[in-house]
Amino acid sequence: MITEDLEIVKKIFQMIEGGIVHGYDAFRYEVEVGESYMEAELAVEKEGVSVTDAEIDFDISDLYFLVKELKANAVRRGEPWLSFVMSYREGGQVTTKFNYE
């Protein structure tokens, strides 16, 4: 991952982290990008309960545009990935794992 991609990943994290309305202990954002589709799921854990319908306060289309930009950068470098997962637990480190085609 190059510096430009790292900045995009940071923006994605900041958007999600700052947009979970009722707080969280941990979250997991998983997205799969195909040629003509994008599927994403945000799982939020709070007090031991995980939900996928947490209230968010950000424009989901802004998030999708960042993901598309990240994917396009990878394709240009010849490193196409099919999906990625970003995980974070309060006080821990952000982990991002790319699954390649």
Secondary structure as UniProt FT lines:
FT   HELIX           3..19
FT   TURN            21..22
FT   STRAND          26..33
FT   STRAND          38..46
FT   TURN            47..48
FT   STRAND          49..51
FT   HELIX           60..76
FT   TURN            77..78
FT   STRAND          81..89
FT   TURN            90..91
FT   STRAND          95..100
//
